[in-house]
Amino acid sequence: MKRKLLAVLITAMFAAPAAYAQGTTAPRDTGMKDRPAATKSRDGSPDAVITGKIKTGFINDKIVRSRNYNVDTSGGVVTVRGKARSQAEANRAIEIARNTQGVSSVKNEIQVIASADRTTDKPKRDTRAAAGTSPREPSDPMAKADAKKAGDMSASAKGSTSAPASKQGSSPDALITTKIKAEHAKDKDVSATRISVDTNNGVVTLSGTAKSKAEADKAVQLARNVKDVKSVKNNIKIEAK
């Protein structure tokens, strides 16, 4: 009797672990363990969608018309980099980015290269004129002397006219106008492309159109806060609703 009971106990000891192993299944790997969530802006728009909309707006715009801008979006914060042909183009690019749905703020890292290119071209033309050289030099000594004299006169004439032009490009009025346009471009409440800025001896005239009186007043206030501005004339017209 004791032997039969011992045999039953031994059989039960080996059968219990096997039954437990058969009833237990390993968890399935769904493949979702390390998959990162898509980054989104405050209103839920994915950053990649925002970037695509901004780039499309650049290509379709009549002022920008460029694929040379680098747009980076992180959590709705947009950074625009690249090179613009004019300040107006750079301002328009920033305005398009700000008006895109889902954008919370825009960082402007655009470089305007048009003025730099013009200044680098001038010394080359002046150097050739001052040297009095031409592609074909006459073989006659008298003709060479006449050509050299004409070249010297041309060089002196260009030298006398180039000085005022350089002064005009760096005049205080031009700097004031540039600063005001930059302030308009940075402000979300002002449309820099609709408002024109003209400066004469520190007196600033604003013209163009605004969507509301508040926008026009903000444009005037930004102009008055710029250094060296004596007064501001407000010729901005309010669009009829």
Backbone as CSV, one residue per row, in Angstrom:
resi,resn,N_x,N_y,N_z,CA_x,CA_y,CA_z,C_x,C_y,C_z
1,MET,0.829,-1.204,0.000,0.000,0.000,0.000,0.863,1.254,0.000
2,LYS,1.927,1.229,0.769,2.823,2.385,0.861,3.531,2.617,-0.463
3,ARG,3.889,1.497,-1.133,4.580,1.656,-2.415,3.666,2.294,-3.456
4,LYS,2.411,1.913,-3.489,1.481,2.506,-4.460,1.295,3.993,-4.194
5,LEU,1.214,4.377,-2.905,1.043,5.798,-2.565,2.254,6.615,-2.963
6,LEU,3.467,6.033,-2.774,4.703,6.738,-3.148,4.772,6.933,-4.655
7,ALA,4.339,5.889,-5.408,4.364,5.998,-6.863,3.408,7.075,-7.362
8,VAL,2.241,7.176,-6.731,1.280,8.209,-7.122,1.826,9.598,-6.857
9,LEU,2.495,9.816,-5.728,3.069,11.125,-5.388,4.164,11.531,-6.365
10,ILE,5.024,10.551,-6.735,6.124,10.875,-7.675,5.561,11.269,-9.032
11,THR,4.513,10.539,-9.499,3.899,10.862,-10.789,3.273,12.248,-10.777
12,ALA,2.629,12.621,-9.676,2.001,13.942,-9.570,3.032,15.058,-9.578
13,MET,4.218,14.821,-8.978,5.276,15.835,-8.932,5.792,16.177,-10.334
14,PHE,5.940,15.173,-11.216,6.448,15.415,-12.563,5.379,15.948,-13.513
15,ALA,4.122,15.602,-13.255,3.048,16.013,-14.155,2.658,17.472,-13.962
16,ALA,2.780,18.028,-12.748,2.347,19.408,-12.461,3.142,20.447,-13.232
17,PRO,4.492,20.414,-13.248,5.238,21.431,-14.035,4.933,21.375,-15.523
18,ALA,4.758,20.163,-16.081,4.467,20.037,-17.510,3.143,20.664,-17.865
19,ALA,2.125,20.455,-17.011,0.811,21.048,-17.276,0.850,22.562,-17.184
20,TYR,1.656,23.104,-16.233,1.776,24.558,-16.098,2.451,25.168,-17.324
21,ALA,3.477,24.447,-17.851,4.196,24.946,-19.031,3.303,24.981,-20.248
22,GLN,2.426,23.969,-20.396,1.536,23.947,-21.554,0.485,25.045,-21.482
23,GLY,0.040,25.440,-20.298,-1.002,26.459,-20.157,-0.481,27.877,-20.176
24,THR,0.831,28.063,-20.201,1.432,29.409,-20.183,1.999,29.737,-21.555
25,THR,1.654,30.875,-22.135,2.163,31.298,-23.453,2.998,32.560,-23.288
26,ALA,4.032,32.677,-24.101,4.929,33.844,-24.037,4.250,35.051,-24.643
27,PRO,4.505,36.251,-24.153,3.895,37.454,-24.718,4.371,37.709,-26.142
28,ARG,3.471,38.205,-26.982,3.802,38.485,-28.374,4.516,39.818,-28.522
29,ASP,5.499,39.838,-29.423,6.220,41.079,-29.735,5.472,41.798,-30.844
30,THR,4.833,42.891,-30.514,4.018,43.629,-31.502,4.846,44.531,-32.393
31,GLY,6.115,44.717,-32.057,6.960,45.586,-32.875,6.757,47.053,-32.599
32,MET,5.960,47.446,-31.606,5.666,48.848,-31.299,6.489,49.348,-30.120
33,LYS,7.440,48.534,-29.641,8.145,48.870,-28.410,8.957,50.147,-28.538
34,ASP,9.796,50.245,-29.587,10.729,51.373,-29.697,10.328,52.358,-30.776
35,ARG,9.074,52.303,-31.217,8.659,53.206,-32.298,8.364,54.595,-31.725
36,PRO,9.111,55.672,-32.152,8.894,57.013,-31.589,7.624,57.651,-32.105
37,ALA,7.042,58.494,-31.302,5.839,59.225,-31.712,6.222,60.405,-32.576
38,ALA,5.356,60.734,-33.518,5.623,61.861,-34.420,5.553,63.172,-33.647
39,THR,6.529,64.054,-33.910,6.535,65.348,-33.241,5.418,66.220,-33.786
40,LYS,4.692,66.891,-32.904,3.577,67.720,-33.329,3.684,69.104,-32.724
41,SER,2.993,70.065,-33.361,2.955,71.431,-32.870,1.873,71.552,-31.811
42,ARG,1.631,72.777,-31.343,0.659,72.998,-30.275,-0.751,72.610,-30.676
43,ASP,-1.115,72.870,-31.955,-2.476,72.552,-32.363,-2.601,71.148,-32.932
44,GLY,-1.537,70.333,-32.806,-1.597,68.952,-33.242,-1.110,68.711,-34.648
45,SER,-0.687,69.754,-35.393,-0.208,69.571,-36.758,1.212,69.023,-36.736
46,PRO,1.496,67.936,-37.461,2.858,67.408,-37.485,3.834,68.435,-38.058
47,ASP,5.055,68.450,-37.522,6.058,69.408,-37.986,6.389,69.212,-39.462
48,ALA,6.394,67.955,-39.921,6.703,67.700,-41.336,5.654,68.323,-42.250
49,VAL,4.404,68.303,-41.832,3.338,68.910,-42.637,3.509,70.421,-42.700
50,ILE,3.854,71.027,-41.554,4.081,72.470,-41.516,5.223,72.858,-42.452
51,THR,6.332,72.106,-42.389,7.481,72.389,-43.256,7.098,72.297,-44.729
52,GLY,6.332,71.278,-45.092,5.909,71.124,-46.484,5.025,72.259,-46.964
53,LYS,4.116,72.718,-46.098,3.236,73.822,-46.481,4.030,75.107,-46.699
54,ILE,5.012,75.366,-45.842,5.817,76.586,-45.969,6.626,76.561,-47.266
55,LYS,7.262,75.434,-47.572,8.059,75.333,-48.794,7.182,75.503,-50.039
56,THR,5.981,74.942,-50.004,5.062,75.118,-51.127,4.664,76.577,-51.285
57,GLY,4.447,77.251,-50.144,4.122,78.671,-50.197,5.255,79.502,-50.785
58,PHE,6.512,79.134,-50.485,7.656,79.845,-51.060,7.681,79.703,-52.575
59,ILE,7.451,78.504,-53.068,7.551,78.245,-54.507,6.438,78.966,-55.269
60,ASN,5.231,78.994,-54.703,4.088,79.582,-55.398,4.018,81.098,-55.278
61,ASP,4.784,81.694,-54.369,4.689,83.140,-54.164,5.418,83.893,-55.277
62,LYS,4.829,85.020,-55.739,5.404,85.792,-56.840,6.676,86.524,-56.436
63,ILE,6.798,86.862,-55.146,7.982,87.594,-54.691,9.128,86.643,-54.368
64,VAL,8.826,85.556,-53.678,9.885,84.629,-53.244,10.347,83.754,-54.412
65,ARG,9.435,82.914,-54.942,9.734,82.054,-56.101,11.055,81.317,-55.936
66,SER,11.272,80.687,-54.808,12.579,80.104,-54.539,12.441,78.737,-53.879
67,ARG,13.373,77.838,-54.253,13.504,76.548,-53.586,14.780,76.511,-52.738
68,ASN,15.455,77.656,-52.580,16.768,77.692,-51.944,16.706,77.938,-50.448
69,TYR,15.506,77.909,-49.856,15.390,78.135,-48.421,15.321,76.805,-47.675
70,ASN,15.996,76.756,-46.538,15.965,75.581,-45.676,14.997,75.858,-44.530
71,VAL,13.951,75.044,-44.431,12.914,75.229,-43.414,12.985,74.072,-42.427
72,ASP,13.108,74.400,-41.137,13.166,73.381,-40.093,12.091,73.691,-39.053
73,THR,11.285,72.697,-38.701,10.181,72.885,-37.762,10.329,71.925,-36.595
74,SER,10.206,72.436,-35.380,10.286,71.617,-34.168,9.250,72.118,-33.176
75,GLY,8.216,71.314,-32.950,7.175,71.706,-32.012,6.439,72.971,-32.402
76,GLY,6.296,73.205,-33.688,5.629,74.411,-34.166,6.526,75.623,-34.304
77,VAL,7.786,75.533,-33.847,8.749,76.632,-33.976,9.531,76.438,-35.268
78,VAL,9.428,77.411,-36.189,10.005,77.290,-37.527,11.283,78.128,-37.621
79,THR,12.331,77.551,-38.196,13.569,78.271,-38.478,13.784,78.293,-39.987
80,VAL,13.909,79.510,-40.560,14.089,79.669,-42.006,15.510,80.147,-42.268
81,ARG,16.248,79.388,-43.085,17.623,79.754,-43.460,17.727,79.816,-44.975
82,GLY,18.739,80.548,-45.465,18.966,80.646,-46.899,19.440,82.034,-47.283
83,LYS,19.463,82.303,-48.590,19.937,83.578,-49.113,18.852,84.203,-49.985
84,ALA,18.552,85.459,-49.706,17.518,86.184,-50.447,18.165,87.212,-51.374
85,ARG,17.477,87.503,-52.481,17.989,88.487,-53.451,17.710,89.914,-53.023
86,SER,16.784,90.106,-52.066,16.456,91.444,-51.590,15.837,91.326,-50.205
87,GLN,15.778,92.484,-49.502,15.157,92.502,-48.182,13.664,92.223,-48.284
88,ALA,13.044,92.695,-49.376,11.607,92.456,-49.564,11.316,90.961,-49.702
89,GLU,12.202,90.243,-50.405,12.007,88.792,-50.548,12.142,88.091,-49.204
90,ALA,13.146,88.493,-48.407,13.326,87.882,-47.089,12.124,88.151,-46.190
91,ASN,11.612,89.381,-46.222,10.442,89.726,-45.397,9.221,88.917,-45.814
92,ARG,9.056,88.721,-47.124,7.907,87.968,-47.616,7.992,86.491,-47.194
93,ALA,9.204,85.935,-47.224,9.383,84.540,-46.825,9.002,84.335,-45.359
94,ILE,9.411,85.270,-44.503,9.067,85.167,-43.081,7.567,85.326,-42.875
95,GLU,6.940,86.217,-43.645,5.494,86.420,-43.521,4.726,85.152,-43.914
96,ILE,5.169,84.477,-44.985,4.514,83.238,-45.407,4.623,82.180,-44.314
97,ALA,5.812,82.071,-43.710,6.003,81.077,-42.648,5.102,81.373,-41.452
98,ARG,4.986,82.642,-41.065,4.164,83.008,-39.901,2.678,82.748,-40.137
99,ASN,2.232,82.913,-41.373,0.817,82.756,-41.679,0.414,81.301,-41.900
100,THR,1.364,80.373,-41.840,1.052,78.956,-42.033,0.390,78.385,-40.779
101,GLN,-0.643,77.597,-40.955,-1.388,77.023,-39.837,-0.502,76.081,-39.020
102,GLY,-0.583,76.224,-37.698,0.190,75.385,-36.792,1.506,75.984,-36.351
103,VAL,1.929,77.122,-36.937,3.204,77.754,-36.591,3.015,78.638,-35.359
104,SER,3.847,78.416,-34.342,3.767,79.226,-33.132,4.733,80.407,-33.170
105,SER,5.918,80.231,-33.765,6.880,81.330,-33.905,7.851,81.001,-35.031
106,VAL,8.549,82.059,-35.539,9.468,81.900,-36.669,10.803,82.558,-36.334
107,LYS,11.898,81.824,-36.555,13.249,82.361,-36.394,13.801,82.708,-37.775
108,ASN,14.208,83.962,-37.948,14.686,84.458,-39.242,16.209,84.391,-39.298
109,GLU,16.745,83.468,-40.104,18.195,83.355,-40.316,18.532,83.502,-41.803
110,ILE,17.732,84.311,-42.510,17.945,84.535,-43.941,18.993,85.633,-44.143
111,GLN,19.875,85.439,-45.119,20.897,86.432,-45.468,20.532,87.094,-46.797
112,VAL,20.599,88.419,-46.826,20.344,89.169,-48.065,21.678,89.384,-48.761
113,ILE,21.831,88.878,-49.991,23.140,88.889,-50.663,23.192,89.849,-51.845
114,ALA,22.072,90.473,-52.222,22.057,91.316,-53.429,23.009,92.497,-53.300
115,SER,22.991,93.225,-52.170,23.838,94.394,-52.000,25.307,94.014,-51.970
116,ALA,25.647,92.866,-51.389,27.039,92.425,-51.326,27.583,92.123,-52.708
117,ASP,26.749,91.525,-53.563,27.204,91.214,-54.913,27.502,92.474,-55.715
118,ARG,26.684,93.516,-55.538,26.923,94.763,-56.287,28.214,95.436,-55.858
119,THR,28.531,95.417,-54.563,29.744,96.076,-54.096,30.994,95.349,-54.546
120,THR,30.932,94.011,-54.706,32.110,93.270,-55.152,32.350,93.429,-56.644
121,ASP,31.299,93.763,-57.412,31.478,93.940,-58.857,32.078,95.293,-59.210
122,LYS,31.827,96.332,-58.411,32.276,97.680,-58.758,33.791,97.816,-58.839
123,PRO,34.576,97.308,-57.866,36.028,97.491,-57.958,36.612,96.896,-59.223
124,LYS,36.033,95.783,-59.733,36.587,95.182,-60.944,36.420,96.113,-62.139
125,ARG,35.239,96.736,-62.266,35.022,97.650,-63.394,35.899,98.884,-63.285
126,ASP,36.037,99.432,-62.047,36.862,100.622,-61.853,38.323,100.323,-62.135
127,THR,38.793,99.115,-61.784,40.193,98.756,-61.998,40.497,98.676,-63.483
128,ARG,39.598,98.084,-64.246,39.839,97.993,-65.692,39.832,99.372,-66.347
129,ALA,38.920,100.257,-65.865,38.858,101.595,-66.458,40.090,102.398,-66.108
130,ALA,40.570,102.286,-64.848,41.740,103.055,-64.425,42.983,102.623,-65.172
131,ALA,43.061,101.328,-65.514,44.234,100.844,-66.227,44.253,101.318,-67.668
132,GLY,43.086,101.697,-68.195,43.022,102.190,-69.568,43.257,101.114,-70.594
133,THR,42.967,99.847,-70.230,43.221,98.745,-71.152,41.983,98.479,-71.970
134,SER,42.173,97.862,-73.123,41.074,97.485,-74.000,41.430,96.147,-74.619
135,PRO,40.446,95.401,-75.114,40.739,94.096,-75.714,41.696,94.181,-76.888
136,ARG,41.581,95.223,-77.662,42.470,95.375,-78.825,43.184,96.713,-78.753
137,GLU,44.502,96.681,-78.660,45.280,97.918,-78.614,45.763,98.269,-80.018
138,PRO,45.615,99.526,-80.438,46.063,99.907,-81.780,47.578,99.837,-81.886
139,SER,48.054,99.502,-83.079,49.495,99.383,-83.309,50.155,100.742,-83.510
140,ASP,49.429,101.758,-83.947,49.982,103.083,-84.191,50.295,103.758,-82.859
141,PRO,51.528,104.270,-82.642,51.877,104.934,-81.375,50.966,106.112,-81.058
142,MET,50.581,106.913,-82.083,49.703,108.050,-81.830,48.320,107.578,-81.386
143,ALA,47.844,106.491,-82.002,46.540,105.953,-81.618,46.575,105.410,-80.197
144,LYS,47.714,104.797,-79.802,47.848,104.298,-78.439,47.772,105.434,-77.423
145,ALA,48.446,106.574,-77.759,48.441,107.717,-76.849,47.021,108.269,-76.693
146,ASP,46.296,108.362,-77.818,44.913,108.862,-77.743,44.028,107.927,-76.930
147,ALA,44.228,106.609,-77.130,43.407,105.640,-76.393,43.701,105.707,-74.904
148,LYS,44.981,105.880,-74.541,45.346,105.971,-73.127,44.751,107.223,-72.495
149,LYS,44.783,108.352,-73.246,44.221,109.587,-72.734,42.720,109.461,-72.508
150,ALA,42.037,108.830,-73.475,40.595,108.625,-73.328,40.288,107.725,-72.137
151,GLY,41.149,106.703,-71.922,40.934,105.813,-70.786,41.108,106.521,-69.463
152,ASP,42.126,107.417,-69.379,42.343,108.171,-68.151,41.169,109.096,-67.853
153,MET,40.625,109.738,-68.892,39.493,110.634,-68.692,38.255,109.850,-68.226
154,SER,38.070,108.647,-68.797,36.926,107.823,-68.394,37.066,107.372,-66.953
155,ALA,38.305,107.027,-66.552,38.532,106.570,-65.180,38.279,107.682,-64.180
156,SER,38.707,108.915,-64.508,38.486,110.029,-63.593,37.012,110.376,-63.476
157,ALA,36.286,110.258,-64.602,34.854,110.547,-64.570,34.118,109.527,-63.722
158,LYS,34.459,108.255,-63.846,33.811,107.212,-63.050,34.154,107.347,-61.584
159,GLY,35.402,107.743,-61.310,35.807,107.909,-59.914,35.053,109.027,-59.231
160,SER,34.733,110.100,-59.988,34.017,111.230,-59.399,32.555,110.907,-59.148
161,THR,31.985,110.010,-59.966,30.564,109.677,-59.796,30.347,108.528,-58.838
162,SER,31.370,107.703,-58.633,31.172,106.544,-57.768,31.173,106.928,-56.309
163,ALA,31.850,108.018,-55.935,31.915,108.418,-54.529,30.551,108.792,-53.975
164,PRO,29.778,109.673,-54.645,28.443,109.985,-54.115,27.542,108.769,-54.041
165,ALA,27.689,107.835,-55.006,26.825,106.651,-54.986,27.085,105.815,-53.756
166,SER,28.386,105.668,-53.363,28.693,104.873,-52.181,28.190,105.547,-50.923
167,LYS,28.266,106.891,-50.903,27.760,107.612,-49.738,26.250,107.478,-49.630
168,GLN,25.594,107.492,-50.799,24.146,107.397,-50.790,23.684,106.043,-50.271
169,GLY,24.435,104.957,-50.641,24.039,103.632,-50.201,24.151,103.446,-48.709
170,SER,25.082,104.207,-48.052,25.283,104.061,-46.607,24.763,105.280,-45.856
171,SER,23.837,106.066,-46.428,23.314,107.260,-45.800,22.470,106.894,-44.598
172,PRO,22.328,107.811,-43.626,21.490,107.532,-42.456,20.044,107.230,-42.824
173,ASP,19.505,107.916,-43.855,18.121,107.665,-44.255,17.914,106.224,-44.726
174,ALA,18.900,105.706,-45.501,18.783,104.323,-45.976,18.837,103.341,-44.814
175,LEU,19.691,103.615,-43.831,19.779,102.738,-42.651,18.488,102.779,-41.850
176,ILE,17.908,103.970,-41.715,16.636,104.091,-40.980,15.542,103.285,-41.676
177,THR,15.465,103.426,-43.010,14.445,102.681,-43.764,14.616,101.180,-43.583
178,THR,15.859,100.709,-43.643,16.121,99.278,-43.490,15.717,98.777,-42.108
179,LYS,16.035,99.560,-41.077,15.687,99.152,-39.712,14.174,99.080,-39.508
180,ILE,13.456,100.058,-40.057,11.999,100.070,-39.901,11.378,98.867,-40.603
181,LYS,11.850,98.565,-41.824,11.316,97.406,-42.541,11.594,96.117,-41.785
182,ALA,12.759,96.039,-41.156,13.081,94.843,-40.378,12.159,94.699,-39.177
183,GLU,11.842,95.818,-38.516,10.923,95.774,-37.374,9.523,95.363,-37.821
184,HIS,9.080,95.864,-38.970,7.771,95.480,-39.495,7.718,93.985,-39.811
185,ALA,8.830,93.462,-40.372,8.861,92.043,-40.748,8.835,91.134,-39.521
186,LYS,9.438,91.575,-38.422,9.490,90.750,-37.217,8.179,90.753,-36.451
187,ASP,7.362,91.781,-36.620,6.122,91.897,-35.847,4.991,91.117,-36.528
188,LYS,4.261,90.303,-35.755,3.195,89.472,-36.312,1.970,90.285,-36.717
189,ASP,1.800,91.450,-36.105,0.593,92.239,-36.356,0.722,93.172,-37.550
190,VAL,1.909,93.234,-38.173,2.145,94.175,-39.275,2.543,93.394,-40.519
191,SER,1.952,93.756,-41.668,2.302,93.145,-42.950,3.369,94.003,-43.633
192,ALA,4.612,93.498,-43.645,5.717,94.281,-44.192,5.612,94.474,-45.695
193,THR,4.935,93.580,-46.391,4.845,93.686,-47.849,3.791,94.681,-48.312
194,ARG,2.859,95.052,-47.448,1.797,95.989,-47.820,2.138,97.434,-47.479
195,ILE,3.110,97.635,-46.594,3.431,98.986,-46.109,4.800,99.402,-46.649
196,SER,4.854,100.571,-47.292,6.099,101.104,-47.837,6.691,102.128,-46.874
197,VAL,8.040,102.194,-46.871,8.758,103.094,-45.965,9.675,103.989,-46.786
198,ASP,9.588,105.302,-46.563,10.460,106.260,-47.247,10.988,107.247,-46.212
199,THR,12.306,107.495,-46.235,12.942,108.362,-45.242,13.686,109.490,-45.931
200,ASN,13.482,110.710,-45.455,14.150,111.889,-45.999,14.570,112.790,-44.845
201,ASN,15.892,112.844,-44.603,16.447,113.651,-43.505,15.827,113.286,-42.157
202,GLY,15.637,112.011,-41.935,15.107,111.541,-40.658,13.607,111.574,-40.545
203,VAL,12.904,112.142,-41.545,11.433,112.178,-41.542,10.920,110.974,-42.322
204,VAL,10.183,110.103,-41.665,9.726,108.848,-42.250,8.277,108.989,-42.727
205,THR,8.011,108.501,-43.945,6.661,108.475,-44.487,6.248,107.037,-44.717
206,LEU,5.139,106.628,-44.101,4.605,105.284,-44.273,3.393,105.350,-45.196
207,SER,3.376,104.507,-46.215,2.255,104.458,-47.151,1.907,103.005,-47.439
208,GLY,0.798,102.803,-48.140,0.350,101.449,-48.434,-1.004,101.188,-47.812
209,THR,-1.296,99.920,-47.536,-2.592,99.540,-46.979,-2.406,98.662,-45.757
210,ALA,-3.392,98.743,-44.851,-3.406,97.908,-43.645,-4.787,97.299,-43.494
211,LYS,-4.854,96.140,-42.848,-6.125,95.456,-42.663,-6.995,96.134,-41.609
212,SER,-6.344,96.859,-40.682,-7.097,97.512,-39.607,-6.334,98.733,-39.124
213,LYS,-7.019,99.593,-38.368,-6.373,100.771,-37.798,-5.323,100.362,-36.778
214,ALA,-5.575,99.246,-36.083,-4.593,98.771,-35.104,-3.275,98.394,-35.784
215,GLU,-3.368,97.771,-36.972,-2.146,97.426,-37.700,-1.397,98.676,-38.149
216,ALA,-2.125,99.684,-38.633,-1.488,100.931,-39.071,-0.821,101.643,-37.889
217,ASP,-1.512,101.682,-36.751,-0.937,102.332,-35.566,0.308,101.601,-35.085
218,LYS,0.297,100.253,-35.174,1.464,99.489,-34.749,2.652,99.759,-35.659
219,ALA,2.399,99.890,-36.970,3.479,100.193,-37.920,4.097,101.557,-37.630
220,VAL,3.255,102.547,-37.302,3.759,103.886,-36.970,4.561,103.851,-35.679
221,GLN,4.080,103.106,-34.687,4.784,103.027,-33.415,6.161,102.388,-33.566
222,LEU,6.242,101.319,-34.359,7.531,100.670,-34.593,8.506,101.610,-35.293
223,ALA,7.999,102.432,-36.239,8.867,103.383,-36.942,9.380,104.465,-35.998
224,ARG,8.530,104.963,-35.113,8.951,106.012,-34.180,10.005,105.537,-33.192
225,ASN,9.996,104.232,-32.887,10.940,103.698,-31.912,12.329,103.458,-32.489
226,VAL,12.486,103.598,-33.813,13.793,103.394,-34.436,14.684,104.611,-34.191
227,LYS,15.937,104.361,-33.919,16.898,105.427,-33.608,17.068,106.390,-34.791
228,ASP,17.218,107.663,-34.493,17.466,108.754,-35.452,16.215,109.168,-36.235
229,VAL,15.044,108.615,-35.925,13.809,109.046,-36.587,13.309,110.329,-35.920
230,LYS,13.139,111.387,-36.725,12.665,112.662,-36.190,11.143,112.699,-36.084
231,SER,10.456,112.267,-37.112,8.992,112.247,-37.099,8.501,111.217,-38.105
232,VAL,7.215,110.844,-37.987,6.631,109.830,-38.862,5.317,110.370,-39.437
233,LYS,5.195,110.331,-40.776,3.955,110.708,-41.458,3.188,109.441,-41.812
234,ASN,1.966,109.369,-41.375,1.143,108.173,-41.580,0.211,108.379,-42.778
235,ASN,0.559,107.773,-43.922,-0.287,107.819,-45.110,-0.866,106.439,-45.425
236,ILE,-0.949,105.595,-44.408,-1.455,104.240,-44.611,-2.982,104.272,-44.722
237,LYS,-3.512,103.569,-45.695,-4.958,103.493,-45.895,-5.500,102.188,-45.313
238,ILE,-6.668,102.263,-44.665,-7.289,101.076,-44.066,-8.189,100.427,-45.109
239,GLU,-8.023,99.137,-45.293,-8.850,98.408,-46.263,-10.290,98.341,-45.791
240,ALA,-11.198,98.533,-46.720,-12.626,98.449,-46.381,-13.020,96.992,-46.222
241,LYS,-13.765,96.717,-45.154,-14.180,95.337,-44.882,-15.467,95.023,-45.642
